[in-house]
């Protein structure tokens, strides 16, 4: 029997294997092994008179459903699934400072370009907003495109995103210093750059809407197809971690006014207020880490309530945290003390992030050990 | 053609794979072919499900793998380790014991029953 003129066996096998390796669990050796299996199978069938295409289809039918094989690999590789979930969550989280830096860069370019071309302030502001919305739309489209393709993130993104999260804010600040000098700026210029930054901050906050909407769309699809909520373990784990990181950073900031006012009301000296602020924030971080650790042990990361509440909290809390210090009255509270609590928040969050990475590693290793050591 | 329940197939997969490897080193495709030959086609595994099992056995130190060039292609061969042999010996005892229990239940020895 003849094969169809356009049938490419190598490509057909590769595509089939890609479907099996949905969550990026297989290494190159394992893919080669499966590839060899298909080649051996098709060669044998072709010797019996089958065409290349028929032989491949026959092998495919005997090999089994890709989803099932993928799940069996995931069960054999709990370590890799959790690791991908943790990496995905951290990558999503690192994308926030990247977006913020890009907004800063756009603000600097709009400001400098507007000044050079002598564009009216109103048009600079509109142009800046349009550029920012365009960038956000592009990022959203990219994320949705990545979710359709598998694996969800490329290997290059594993290092490119964290490195960019560190380098881009630095580049943004340097460019801003080159574009704008506060000491020689006129009042209208200061007001203009402030409004451009406010637009940037607002758009960055809005960018959180992209994962929130994505989670709700995936939730809706899962329910419609009768699958468990956000069926893919690695994907739901990534979103879960991302929203908890947002909650973590927001709640640390939200605790600042609480410790300031409570300390002030109780008549604590400044030293005590600083100390109680640190204790409160550390307690909050440890409780959150404990809870995340407990949840990470479960195969289905999102509970039904969490799948609704967590994205909403992840969206609202950073907004609330951003406006927290508007309510702190500098006349009542010492400004140095306010700055100290802000510094506490930043330091504690950085330590928490390191702890979170370590905790993920320990939990994943323990799960792996439990599933393999006691297994005969 | 005879066929077995999914549960029985799942429970017997590891002892079968280890038994084939006990006879000599082998690779995935050939292991499946041997199973089909020995069972006369009755043990109709979904071929793709063998590889996660091999991966798990290797992770648990029951088997090991190495690469070998064959007909211009690189093949991943598996060989059984000491731990695998120990595991297989235990599995043989357990399956024999279950077999004995079921035989006793289904074909009771009249000399062993009182009255």
Contacts between the chains, C-beta under 8 A, distances in Angstrom:
chain1	res1	chain2	res2	distance
A	20	B	48	7.2
A	29	B	67	7.9
A	29	B	76	6.4
A	30	B	51	7.0
A	30	B	55	6.9
A	32	B	74	6.7
A	32	B	76	7.3
A	33	B	27	7.9
A	33	B	28	6.1
A	33	B	51	6.7
A	33	B	75	8.0
A	33	B	76	4.5
A	34	B	48	7.8
A	34	B	51	6.4
A	36	B	27	7.7
A	36	B	28	7.9
A	36	B	29	7.1
A	36	B	73	6.0
A	36	B	74	7.6
A	36	B	75	5.9
A	36	B	76	7.5
A	37	B	28	5.6
A	37	B	29	4.9
A	37	B	47	7.0
A	37	B	51	7.7
A	39	B	73	7.2
A	40	B	29	4.5
A	41	B	29	6.8
A	41	B	47	7.8
A	59	B	47	8.0
A	62	B	46	7.3
A	62	B	47	5.2
A	63	B	46	6.9
A	63	B	47	4.8
A	63	B	48	4.2
A	64	B	46	3.4
A	64	B	47	6.6
A	64	B	48	4.0
A	64	B	49	5.9
A	65	B	46	7.9
A	66	B	48	8.0
A	68	B	46	7.4
A	68	B	48	7.6
A	68	B	49	7.4
A	69	B	46	7.9
A	69	B	48	4.0
A	69	B	49	6.5
A	69	B	51	7.6
A	69	B	52	6.9
A	72	B	48	7.9
A	72	B	49	5.8
A	72	B	52	4.0
A	72	B	53	7.9
A	73	B	51	7.8
A	73	B	52	4.8
A	73	B	55	7.1
A	75	B	52	7.1
A	76	B	52	4.4
A	76	B	53	7.6
A	76	B	55	5.0
A	76	B	56	4.3
A	76	B	59	7.2
A	77	B	55	7.4
A	372	B	56	7.9
A	372	B	59	5.8
A	372	B	60	5.5
A	375	B	56	7.8
A	375	B	60	6.1
A	376	B	87	6.2
A	376	B	90	7.6
